[in-house]
Amino acid sequence: MNSVVMMGVAGCGKSSAGAAVAQLLGLPLVEGDEFHPPSNTEKMRQGIALTDVDRSEWLHALGQELQRHPTGAVLTCSALKKSYRDGLRSAAPGLRFVFLDIPPATAHARVTARAGAHLFPPSLVNSQFATLESPVQEPLVLHLDATLPLATLSAQAAQWLQAGVLPRTIPSPRSTPL
């Protein structure tokens, strides 16, 4: 079993879905937020968007952590840019990504609902969408609708990971014609 990154903007459900997928597959969960250096954490708490330079040390640490799990792990990481994903791929060949795609209004509502309980403030949600480079056309990426129930998301991701390379998008209720 290779490692997988549960990715997407703040509020997409990376942590919840990642924990569920890790449990279903019997893999360790690596919570990406725990690897931010204190300077990044402080910037986010102050509502300051992180830059590529800010994220470089963090992404390097995540790559090292993936290497510490040669039999596989589930990593939660926004992985917003292709260059970030490519760096993680270099650290862990065969790395797969589950892109939890969410509408901006839903992401904002979710982040607002957890305000105070999480280091990421609602004021930064728009910057995540501005930074996001969709991974949909990249190899080894599964595109899921993040508004699906957690049990559905985790089951679909686990099934895809267990079966190998399957379709890159699982139809969502939003995109299914009536």
Backbone as a printed PyTorch tensor [residue, N CA C, xyz], in Angstrom:
tensor([[[  0.8510,  -1.1850,   0.0000],
         [  0.0000,   0.0000,   0.0000],
         [  0.8840,   1.2310,   0.0000]],

        [[  0.6590,   2.0980,  -0.9320],
         [  1.3760,   3.3680,  -0.9620],
         [  0.7120,   4.3660,  -0.0350]],

        [[  1.4070,   5.4570,   0.1950],
         [  0.8470,   6.5380,   1.0040],
         [ -0.1120,   7.3740,   0.1670]],

        [[ -0.9520,   8.1190,   0.8800],
         [ -1.9300,   8.9760,   0.2350],
         [ -1.9830,  10.2950,   0.9850]],

        [[ -2.2300,  11.3660,   0.2400],
         [ -2.4370,  12.6930,   0.8170],
         [ -3.9040,  13.0550,   0.6330]],

        [[ -4.5680,  13.3480,   1.7440],
         [ -5.9210,  13.8810,   1.6930],
         [ -5.7360,  15.3890,   1.5860]],

        [[ -6.1190,  15.9720,   0.4600],
         [ -5.7810,  17.3610,   0.1860],
         [ -6.9850,  18.2170,  -0.1800]],

        [[ -6.7760,  19.5290,  -0.0580],
         [ -7.7780,  20.5130,  -0.4380],
         [ -7.6650,  21.7290,   0.4620]],

        [[ -8.5080,  22.6790,   0.2060],
         [ -8.4920,  23.9290,   0.9630],
         [ -8.9900,  23.7020,   2.3860]],

        [[ -8.7760,  24.6920,   3.2280],
         [ -9.2770,  24.6510,   4.6070],
         [-10.7840,  24.4260,   4.5870]],

        [[-11.2530,  23.5470,   5.4650],
         [-12.6770,  23.2830,   5.5700],
         [-13.1890,  22.1560,   4.6960]],

        [[-12.3120,  21.5530,   3.8800],
         [-12.7800,  20.4940,   2.9810],
         [-12.9590,  19.1580,   3.6930]],

        [[-12.4220,  19.0320,   4.9010],
         [-12.5810,  17.7880,   5.6490],
         [-11.3860,  16.8650,   5.5980]],

        [[-10.2100,  17.4060,   5.3070],
         [ -8.9890,  16.5820,   5.2140],
         [ -8.7500,  15.7670,   6.4730]],

        [[ -8.8320,  16.4030,   7.6200],
         [ -8.5250,  15.7100,   8.8720],
         [ -9.5390,  14.6180,   9.1830]],

        [[-10.8090,  14.9290,   9.0480],
         [-11.8530,  13.9350,   9.3340],
         [-11.7920,  12.7730,   8.3510]],

        [[-11.7180,  13.0870,   7.0670],
         [-11.6520,  12.0300,   6.0540],
         [-10.3420,  11.2550,   6.1700]],

        [[ -9.2560,  11.9510,   6.4330],
         [ -7.9650,  11.2800,   6.5840],
         [ -7.9720,  10.2910,   7.7330]],

        [[ -8.5260,  10.6950,   8.8650],
         [ -8.6070,   9.7970,  10.0230],
         [ -9.4620,   8.5780,   9.6980]],

        [[-10.5650,   8.7870,   9.0020],
         [-11.4530,   7.6750,   8.6570],
         [-10.7750,   6.7240,   7.6730]],

        [[-10.0860,   7.2640,   6.6680],
         [ -9.3870,   6.4220,   5.6870],
         [ -8.2560,   5.6540,   6.3680]],

        [[ -7.5060,   6.3180,   7.2280],
         [ -6.4210,   5.6440,   7.9450],
         [ -6.9700,   4.4720,   8.7530]],

        [[ -8.0990,   4.6870,   9.4160],
         [ -8.6970,   3.6180,  10.2140],
         [ -9.1660,   2.4740,   9.3210]],

        [[ -9.8210,   2.7900,   8.2130],
         [-10.3060,   1.7490,   7.3080],
         [ -9.1710,   0.9020,   6.7340]],

        [[ -8.0300,   1.5380,   6.4650],
         [ -6.9160,   0.8470,   5.8220],
         [ -5.8700,   0.3500,   6.8140]],

        [[ -6.0340,   0.6900,   8.0790],
         [ -5.0470,   0.2700,   9.0750],
         [ -3.6960,   0.9410,   8.8790]],

        [[ -3.7180,   2.1990,   8.4550],
         [ -2.4900,   2.9650,   8.2210],
         [ -2.3510,   4.0700,   9.2660]],

        [[ -1.1250,   4.4990,   9.5300],
         [ -0.9530,   5.6290,  10.4470],
         [ -1.4440,   6.9290,   9.7990]],

        [[ -1.9770,   7.7990,  10.6370],
         [ -2.4110,   9.1260,  10.1960],
         [ -1.3200,  10.1240,  10.5220]],

        [[ -0.9360,  10.9260,   9.5310],
         [  0.0240,  12.0090,   9.7270],
         [ -0.7540,  13.3060,   9.5330]],

        [[ -1.0150,  14.0100,  10.6150],
         [ -1.7670,  15.2630,  10.5640],
         [ -0.8010,  16.3810,  10.1790]],

        [[ -0.9220,  16.8540,   8.9490],
         [  0.0130,  17.8270,   8.4110],
         [  0.1630,  19.0910,   9.2280]],

        [[ -0.9230,  19.5740,   9.8250],
         [ -0.8490,  20.8160,  10.6050],
         [  0.1250,  20.7090,  11.7720]],

        [[  0.3400,  19.5050,  12.2830],
         [  1.2410,  19.3190,  13.4240],
         [  2.7150,  19.5320,  13.0580]],

        [[  3.0170,  19.6330,  11.7720],
         [  4.3940,  19.7770,  11.3140],
         [  4.7450,  21.2080,  10.9230]],

        [[  3.7920,  22.1240,  11.0500],
         [  4.0910,  23.5360,  10.7600],
         [  5.0790,  24.0650,  11.7920]],

        [[  6.0820,  24.8150,  11.3500],
         [  6.9490,  25.4630,  12.3400],
         [  6.1480,  26.5290,  13.0940]],

        [[  6.5820,  26.8800,  14.3000],
         [  5.8460,  27.8740,  15.1000],
         [  5.5930,  29.1890,  14.3580]],

        [[  6.5190,  29.5960,  13.4970],
         [  6.3200,  30.8560,  12.7640],
         [  5.1080,  30.7720,  11.8350]],

        [[  4.8850,  29.6270,  11.2110],
         [  3.7120,  29.4600,  10.3490],
         [  2.4270,  29.4760,  11.1680]],

        [[  2.4550,  28.7640,  12.2760],
         [  1.2810,  28.7050,  13.1400],
         [  0.8970,  30.1040,  13.6120]],

        [[  1.8800,  30.8750,  14.0010],
         [  1.6110,  32.2370,  14.4720],
         [  1.0450,  33.1090,  13.3490]],

        [[  1.6110,  33.0020,  12.1430],
         [  1.0930,  33.7740,  11.0120],
         [ -0.3780,  33.4400,  10.7480]],

        [[ -0.6790,  32.1520,  10.7290],
         [ -2.0650,  31.7520,  10.4560],
         [ -2.9990,  32.2590,  11.5470]],

        [[ -2.5960,  32.1420,  12.7870],
         [ -3.4440,  32.6430,  13.8900],
         [ -3.7090,  34.1340,  13.7500]],

        [[ -2.7420,  34.8610,  13.1810],
         [ -2.9040,  36.3060,  12.9830],
         [ -3.6470,  36.6310,  11.6850]],

        [[ -4.0260,  35.6070,  10.9350],
         [ -4.7470,  35.8320,   9.6900],
         [ -3.8560,  36.2070,   8.5280]],

        [[ -2.5760,  35.8400,   8.5980],
         [ -1.6200,  36.1300,   7.5260],
         [ -1.4440,  34.8720,   6.6880]],

        [[ -1.7090,  34.9880,   5.3910],
         [ -1.5740,  33.8360,   4.4890],
         [ -0.1050,  33.4280,   4.3660]],

        [[  0.1210,  32.1290,   4.3050],
         [  1.4780,  31.6190,   4.1480],
         [  1.9370,  31.7750,   2.7020]],

        [[  3.2330,  31.9800,   2.5400],
         [  3.8540,  32.0930,   1.2120],
         [  4.5300,  30.7680,   0.8610]],

        [[  5.0340,  30.6730,  -0.3540],
         [  5.7960,  29.4920,  -0.7590],
         [  6.9960,  29.2850,   0.1620]],

        [[  7.6560,  30.3680,   0.5340],
         [  8.8160,  30.2760,   1.4230],
         [  8.3890,  29.7400,   2.7840]],

        [[  7.2690,  30.2390,   3.3000],
         [  6.7560,  29.7500,   4.5790],
         [  6.4660,  28.2510,   4.5200]],

        [[  5.9080,  27.8190,   3.4140],
         [  5.4890,  26.4220,   3.3000],
         [  6.6410,  25.4670,   2.9970]],

        [[  7.7810,  25.9450,   2.5140],
         [  8.8540,  25.0500,   2.0760],
         [  9.3790,  24.1570,   3.2040]],

        [[  9.6590,  24.7090,   4.3670],
         [ 10.1520,  23.9130,   5.4940],
         [  9.1010,  22.8820,   5.9180]],

        [[  7.8620,  23.2990,   5.9490],
         [  6.7520,  22.4260,   6.3180],
         [  6.6310,  21.2600,   5.3460]],

        [[  6.6470,  21.5540,   4.0510],
         [  6.5130,  20.5020,   3.0470],
         [  7.6980,  19.5400,   3.1000]],

        [[  8.8900,  20.0610,   3.3500],
         [ 10.0740,  19.2070,   3.4900],
         [  9.8890,  18.2510,   4.6700]],

        [[  9.3960,  18.7690,   5.7870],
         [  9.1550,  17.9270,   6.9690],
         [  8.1010,  16.8590,   6.6720]],

        [[  7.0810,  17.2030,   5.9080],
         [  6.0550,  16.2260,   5.5530],
         [  6.6270,  15.1320,   4.6500]],

        [[  7.4870,  15.5240,   3.7150],
         [  8.1450,  14.5360,   2.8560],
         [  8.9900,  13.5730,   3.6750]],

        [[  9.7040,  14.1020,   4.6480],
         [ 10.5100,  13.2490,   5.5260],
         [  9.6240,  12.3070,   6.3380]],

        [[  8.5050,  12.8140,   6.7860],
         [  7.5930,  11.9770,   7.5680],
         [  7.0250,  10.8460,   6.7080]],

        [[  6.6990,  11.1320,   5.4570],
         [  6.2210,  10.0720,   4.5610],
         [  7.2890,   8.9980,   4.3900]],

        [[  8.5430,   9.4100,   4.2890],
         [  9.6350,   8.4500,   4.1380],
         [  9.7890,   7.5680,   5.3710]],

        [[  9.3730,   8.0600,   6.5120],
         [  9.4500,   7.2790,   7.7520],
         [  8.3710,   6.1980,   7.8200]],

        [[  7.4600,   6.1880,   6.8380],
         [  6.3750,   5.2010,   6.7910],
         [  6.4300,   4.4570,   5.4550]],

        [[  7.4370,   3.6170,   5.2400],
         [  7.5890,   2.9570,   3.9360],
         [  6.4490,   2.0060,   3.5670]],

        [[  5.6880,   1.5490,   4.5410],
         [  4.5640,   0.6700,   4.2310],
         [  3.2660,   1.4440,   4.0010]],

        [[  3.3220,   2.7630,   4.1150],
         [  2.1670,   3.5940,   3.8180],
         [  1.6790,   4.4020,   4.9980]],

        [[  1.0610,   5.5200,   4.6830],
         [  0.4800,   6.4250,   5.6780],
         [ -0.5720,   7.2790,   4.9770]],

        [[ -1.4310,   7.8730,   5.7790],
         [ -2.4160,   8.8380,   5.2860],
         [ -1.9920,  10.1970,   5.8280]],

        [[ -1.6460,  11.1080,   4.9300],
         [ -1.1970,  12.4500,   5.2840],
         [ -2.2920,  13.4500,   4.9750]],

        [[ -2.5800,  14.3440,   5.9210],
         [ -3.4920,  15.4550,   5.6490],
         [ -2.6410,  16.6850,   5.3710]],

        [[ -2.8550,  17.2680,   4.2080],
         [ -2.0460,  18.4190,   3.7750],
         [ -2.8170,  19.1440,   2.6850]],

        [[ -2.8600,  20.4630,   2.7570],
         [ -3.5840,  21.2210,   1.7400],
         [ -3.0140,  20.9750,   0.3440]],

        [[ -1.6940,  20.8610,   0.2010],
         [ -1.0440,  20.5610,  -1.0830],
         [ -1.6370,  21.4050,  -2.2130]],

        [[ -1.7340,  22.6960,  -1.9890],
         [ -2.4800,  23.5740,  -2.8810],
         [ -1.8790,  23.7540,  -4.2730]],

        [[ -0.5590,  23.6910,  -4.3810],
         [  0.0960,  23.9230,  -5.6720],
         [  0.7200,  22.6350,  -6.2010]],

        [[  0.8030,  22.5730,  -7.5350],
         [  1.4300,  21.4130,  -8.1640],
         [  2.8650,  21.2520,  -7.6780]],

        [[  3.5880,  22.3370,  -7.5150],
         [  4.9800,  22.2310,  -7.0540],
         [  5.0560,  21.6140,  -5.6580]],

        [[  4.0760,  21.8870,  -4.8130],
         [  4.0430,  21.2810,  -3.4760],
         [  3.8120,  19.7720,  -3.6000]],

        [[  2.8600,  19.4120,  -4.4580],
         [  2.5630,  17.9930,  -4.6520],
         [  3.7550,  17.2680,  -5.2700]],

        [[  4.4170,  17.9130,  -6.2180],
         [  5.5870,  17.2890,  -6.8430],
         [  6.7090,  17.0700,  -5.8400]],

        [[  6.8870,  17.9940,  -4.9120],
         [  7.8920,  17.8190,  -3.8640],
         [  7.5740,  16.6270,  -2.9840]],

        [[  6.3080,  16.4730,  -2.6460],
         [  5.8820,  15.3190,  -1.8440],
         [  6.0380,  14.0230,  -2.6440]],

        [[  5.7340,  14.0800,  -3.9390],
         [  5.9110,  12.8980,  -4.8010],
         [  7.3770,  12.4890,  -4.8670]],

        [[  8.2710,  13.4600,  -4.9040],
         [  9.7020,  13.1520,  -4.9310],
         [ 10.1350,  12.4290,  -3.6650]],

        [[  9.5530,  12.8070,  -2.5520],
         [  9.8890,  12.1810,  -1.2730],
         [  9.2820,  10.7900,  -1.1460]],

        [[  8.1440,  10.5580,  -1.8020],
         [  7.4280,   9.2840,  -1.6690],
         [  6.9010,   8.8450,  -3.0350]],

        [[  7.7550,   8.2000,  -3.8420],
         [  7.3090,   7.7470,  -5.1660],
         [  6.0490,   6.8890,  -5.0670]],

        [[  5.1500,   7.0910,  -6.0190],
         [  3.8820,   6.3700,  -6.0190],
         [  2.8240,   7.0140,  -5.1460]],

        [[  3.1460,   8.1610,  -4.5670],
         [  2.2150,   8.8630,  -3.6890],
         [  0.9320,   9.1910,  -4.4380]],

        [[ -0.1920,   8.9570,  -3.7810],
         [ -1.4910,   9.2720,  -4.3670],
         [ -2.1300,  10.4230,  -3.5850]],

        [[ -3.0640,  11.0760,  -4.2410],
         [ -3.7480,  12.2260,  -3.6570],
         [ -5.2540,  12.0410,  -3.7950]],

        [[ -5.9680,  12.3560,  -2.7310],
         [ -7.4280,  12.4250,  -2.7800],
         [ -7.7690,  13.8980,  -2.6120]],

        [[ -8.2570,  14.4970,  -3.6890],
         [ -8.6000,  15.9220,  -3.7080],
         [-10.0500,  16.0810,  -3.2690]],

        [[-10.2230,  16.6630,  -2.0960],
         [-11.5600,  16.9160,  -1.5500],
         [-11.9920,  18.3070,  -2.0110]],

        [[-12.7900,  18.3190,  -3.0370],
         [-13.2100,  19.5560,  -3.7050],
         [-14.4690,  20.0970,  -3.0300]],

        [[-14.4370,  21.3680,  -2.7050],
         [-15.5330,  21.9830,  -1.9470],
         [-15.8300,  23.3810,  -2.4930]],

        [[-17.0770,  23.7780,  -2.5340],
         [-17.4030,  25.1420,  -2.9550],
         [-16.8980,  26.1550,  -1.9110]],

        [[-16.4850,  27.3500,  -2.3560],
         [-15.9730,  28.3590,  -1.4250],
         [-16.9280,  28.6890,  -0.2800]],

        [[-18.1980,  28.8340,  -0.5560],
         [-19.1420,  29.2060,   0.5100],
         [-19.2310,  28.1110,   1.5790]],

        [[-19.1900,  26.8690,   1.1620],
         [-19.2520,  25.7560,   2.1090],
         [-17.9770,  25.7060,   2.9490]],

        [[-16.8200,  25.8930,   2.3010],
         [-15.5420,  25.9060,   3.0300],
         [-15.5510,  27.0260,   4.0680]],

        [[-16.0010,  28.1890,   3.6640],
         [-16.0280,  29.3320,   4.5880],
         [-16.9500,  29.0510,   5.7770]],

        [[-18.1170,  28.4740,   5.4990],
         [-19.0630,  28.1660,   6.5830],
         [-18.4670,  27.1500,   7.5540]],

        [[-17.7850,  26.1360,   7.0230],
         [-17.1870,  25.1190,   7.8960],
         [-16.0670,  25.7100,   8.7570]],

        [[-15.2240,  26.5250,   8.1450],
         [-14.1160,  27.1220,   8.9000],
         [-14.6570,  28.1010,   9.9390]],

        [[-15.7030,  28.8360,   9.6000],
         [-16.3270,  29.7500,  10.5590],
         [-16.9090,  28.9750,  11.7390]],

        [[-17.5090,  27.8240,  11.4610],
         [-18.1240,  27.0210,  12.5180],
         [-17.0970,  26.4890,  13.5180]],

        [[-15.8660,  26.3060,  13.0840],
         [-14.8350,  25.7850,  13.9970],
         [-13.8990,  26.8770,  14.5060]],

        [[-14.2050,  28.1280,  14.2000],
         [-13.3540,  29.2470,  14.6170],
         [-13.0990,  29.1840,  16.1160]],

        [[-11.8640,  29.4080,  16.4970],
         [-11.4800,  29.3590,  17.8930],
         [-10.9980,  27.9820,  18.3090]],

        [[-11.4740,  26.9450,  17.6250],
         [-11.0590,  25.5800,  17.9410],
         [ -9.9410,  25.1110,  17.0140]],

        [[ -9.6010,  25.9260,  16.0380],
         [ -8.5890,  25.5570,  15.0480],
         [ -7.7100,  26.7690,  14.7930]],

        [[ -6.4710,  26.5310,  14.4150],
         [ -5.5440,  27.6520,  14.2070],
         [ -5.8490,  28.4620,  12.9590]],

        [[ -6.6440,  27.9200,  12.0420],
         [ -6.8930,  28.5730,  10.7660],
         [ -8.1470,  29.4270,  10.8360]],

        [[ -8.0290,  30.7510,  10.6760],
         [ -9.2050,  31.6260,  10.7600],
         [ -9.9810,  31.7110,   9.4340]],

        [[-11.2610,  32.0050,   9.5100],
         [-12.0800,  32.1190,   8.3060],
         [-11.5490,  33.1560,   7.3120]],

        [[-10.8490,  34.1620,   7.8010],
         [-10.3500,  35.2200,   6.9100],
         [ -9.3420,  34.6970,   5.8830]],

        [[ -8.8000,  33.5160,   6.0880],
         [ -7.7970,  32.9860,   5.1560],
         [ -8.3660,  32.0240,   4.1070]],

        [[ -9.6460,  31.7100,   4.1790],
         [-10.2260,  30.7460,   3.2430],
         [-10.0680,  31.2220,   1.7990]],

        [[-10.3530,  32.4700,   1.5280],
         [-10.2450,  32.9750,   0.1540],
         [ -8.8270,  32.8590,  -0.3840]],

        [[ -7.8170,  33.0470,   0.4730],
         [ -6.4300,  32.9400,   0.0060],
         [ -6.1070,  31.4960,  -0.3970]],

        [[ -6.7400,  30.5290,   0.2460],
         [ -6.5150,  29.1340,  -0.1230],
         [ -7.0700,  28.8630,  -1.5290]],

        [[ -8.2560,  29.3670,  -1.8110],
         [ -8.8240,  29.1900,  -3.1480],
         [ -7.9890,  29.9280,  -4.2020]],

        [[ -7.4500,  31.0820,  -3.8470],
         [ -6.6190,  31.8360,  -4.7870],
         [ -5.3190,  31.0990,  -5.0970]],

        [[ -4.8080,  30.3560,  -4.1450],
         [ -3.5490,  29.6270,  -4.3050],
         [ -3.7600,  28.2670,  -4.9700]],

        [[ -4.9200,  27.6700,  -4.8130],
         [ -5.1810,  26.3180,  -5.2880],
         [ -4.9600,  26.1620,  -6.7930]],

        [[ -4.1330,  25.1820,  -7.1520],
         [ -3.9560,  24.7360,  -8.5340],
         [ -4.5630,  23.3370,  -8.5800]],

        [[ -5.6710,  23.1940,  -9.2770],
         [ -6.3970,  21.9230,  -9.2800],
         [ -5.4980,  20.7700,  -9.7170]],

        [[ -5.5470,  19.6620,  -8.9800],
         [ -4.7530,  18.4950,  -9.3290],
         [ -5.5050,  17.4930, -10.2180]],

        [[ -6.6890,  17.8430, -10.6660],
         [ -7.5820,  16.8900, -11.3200],
         [ -6.9330,  16.1820, -12.5160]],

        [[ -6.1030,  16.8430, -13.2640],
         [ -5.5070,  16.2020, -14.4490],
         [ -4.1570,  15.5290, -14.1540]],

        [[ -3.7210,  15.5460, -12.9110],
         [ -2.4490,  14.9270, -12.5500],
         [ -2.6440,  13.4270, -12.3330]],

        [[ -1.5720,  12.6390, -12.4910],
         [ -1.6960,  11.2040, -12.2600],
         [ -1.8780,  10.8730, -10.7810]],

        [[ -2.5120,   9.7390, -10.5370],
         [ -2.7060,   9.2120,  -9.1860],
         [ -3.4470,  10.1790,  -8.2680]],

        [[ -4.4690,  10.8230,  -8.8330],
         [ -5.3100,  11.7520,  -8.0730],
         [ -6.7580,  11.3120,  -8.1990]],

        [[ -7.4270,  11.2040,  -7.0730],
         [ -8.8670,  10.9400,  -7.0480],
         [ -9.5630,  12.2340,  -6.6510]],

        [[-10.5480,  12.6200,  -7.4180],
         [-11.2960,  13.8570,  -7.2070],
         [-12.6420,  13.5030,  -6.5770]],

        [[-12.8750,  13.9670,  -5.3460],
         [-14.1320,  13.6890,  -4.6580],
         [-14.8290,  14.9810,  -4.2500]],

        [[-16.1360,  14.9080,  -4.1990],
         [-16.9720,  16.0180,  -3.7460],
         [-16.9460,  16.0360,  -2.2160]],

        [[-16.3240,  17.0490,  -1.6400],
         [-16.1480,  17.1280,  -0.1840],
         [-17.4430,  17.3600,   0.5780]],

        [[-18.5400,  17.6080,  -0.1290],
         [-19.8140,  17.7890,   0.5790],
         [-20.5450,  16.4680,   0.8040]],

        [[-19.9950,  15.3810,   0.2890],
         [-20.5840,  14.0660,   0.5400],
         [-20.4270,  13.7100,   2.0150]],

        [[-21.2660,  12.8300,   2.5420],
         [-21.1100,  12.4000,   3.9360],
         [-19.7310,  11.7730,   4.1580]],

        [[-19.1980,  11.9380,   5.3640],
         [-17.8710,  11.4360,   5.6930],
         [-17.7370,   9.9420,   5.4140]],

        [[-18.7370,   9.1680,   5.7550],
         [-18.6740,   7.7180,   5.5250],
         [-18.5460,   7.4040,   4.0360]],

        [[-19.2400,   8.1610,   3.2070],
         [-19.1580,   7.9550,   1.7550],
         [-17.7890,   8.3440,   1.2360]],

        [[-17.3050,   9.5120,   1.6490],
         [-15.9710,   9.9690,   1.2170],
         [-14.8970,   8.9580,   1.5850]],

        [[-14.8830,   8.5490,   2.8300],
         [-13.8280,   7.6530,   3.2930],
         [-13.9330,   6.2950,   2.6160]],

        [[-15.1420,   5.7890,   2.4100],
         [-15.3090,   4.5020,   1.7390],
         [-14.8300,   4.5780,   0.2930]],

        [[-15.1840,   5.6480,  -0.4130],
         [-14.7630,   5.7920,  -1.8060],
         [-13.2480,   5.9170,  -1.9090]],

        [[-12.6380,   6.6990,  -1.0200],
         [-11.1860,   6.8570,  -1.0440],
         [-10.4980,   5.5330,  -0.7190]],

        [[-10.9640,   4.8350,   0.2990],
         [-10.3540,   3.5610,   0.6840],
         [-10.4850,   2.5330,  -0.4350]],

        [[-11.6400,   2.4910,  -1.0690],
         [-11.8550,   1.5560,  -2.1740],
         [-10.8820,   1.8490,  -3.3150]],

        [[-10.7270,   3.1100,  -3.6500],
         [ -9.8070,   3.5090,  -4.7200],
         [ -8.3730,   3.1330,  -4.3710]],

        [[ -7.9850,   3.3750,  -3.1420],
         [ -6.6210,   3.0690,  -2.7230],
         [ -6.3590,   1.5640,  -2.7050]],

        [[ -7.3270,   0.7900,  -2.2930],
         [ -7.1570,  -0.6640,  -2.2460],
         [ -7.1490,  -1.2880,  -3.6330]],

        [[ -7.9020,  -0.7000,  -4.5550],
         [ -8.0330,  -1.2800,  -5.8900],
         [ -6.9150,  -0.8650,  -6.8310]],

        [[ -6.1790,   0.1530,  -6.4970],
         [ -5.1660,   0.6570,  -7.4110],
         [ -5.7060,   1.8380,  -8.1740]],

        [[ -5.1840,   2.0350,  -9.3570],
         [ -5.5580,   3.2020, -10.1460],
         [ -6.8990,   2.9510, -10.8220]],

        [[ -7.8730,   3.7490, -10.4570],
         [ -9.2290,   3.6660, -10.9930],
         [ -9.6060,   5.0230, -11.5870]],

        [[-10.8670,   5.2130, -11.9360],
         [-11.2720,   6.5300, -12.4570],
         [-10.8510,   7.6570, -11.5210]],

        [[-10.5520,   8.7850, -12.1080],
         [-10.0190,   9.9180, -11.3650],
         [-11.0970,  10.7350, -10.6720]],

        [[-12.3370,  10.5150, -11.0320],
         [-13.4240,  11.2580, -10.4030],
         [-14.5600,  10.2810, -10.1220]],

        [[-15.0640,  10.3300,  -8.9310],
         [-16.2610,   9.5670,  -8.6000],
         [-17.4080,  10.5640,  -8.6510]],

        [[-18.4290,  10.2750,  -9.4670],
         [-19.5220,  11.2400,  -9.6200],
         [-20.1140,  11.6520,  -8.2790]],

        [[-20.4480,  12.9170,  -8.1920],
         [-21.0360,  13.4480,  -6.9720],
         [-22.4970,  13.7760,  -7.2260]],

        [[-23.2630,  13.8920,  -6.1430],
         [-24.6640,  14.2610,  -6.3130],
         [-24.8190,  15.6230,  -7.0080]],

        [[-23.8370,  16.5150,  -6.8060],
         [-23.9230,  17.8490,  -7.4260],
         [-23.8080,  17.7720,  -8.9310]],

        [[-23.0280,  16.7930,  -9.4490],
         [-22.7720,  16.7620, -10.8890],
         [-23.6050,  15.7040, -11.6180]],

        [[-24.4140,  14.9630, -10.9150],
         [-25.2340,  13.9280, -11.5390],
         [-26.5040,  14.5450, -12.1090]],

        [[-26.7460,  14.3060, -13.4230],
         [-27.9700,  14.8760, -14.0040],
         [-29.2130,  14.2470, -13.3850]],

        [[-30.2740,  15.0320, -13.3280],
         [-31.5450,  14.5340, -12.7700],
         [-32.3240,  13.7670, -13.8000]]])
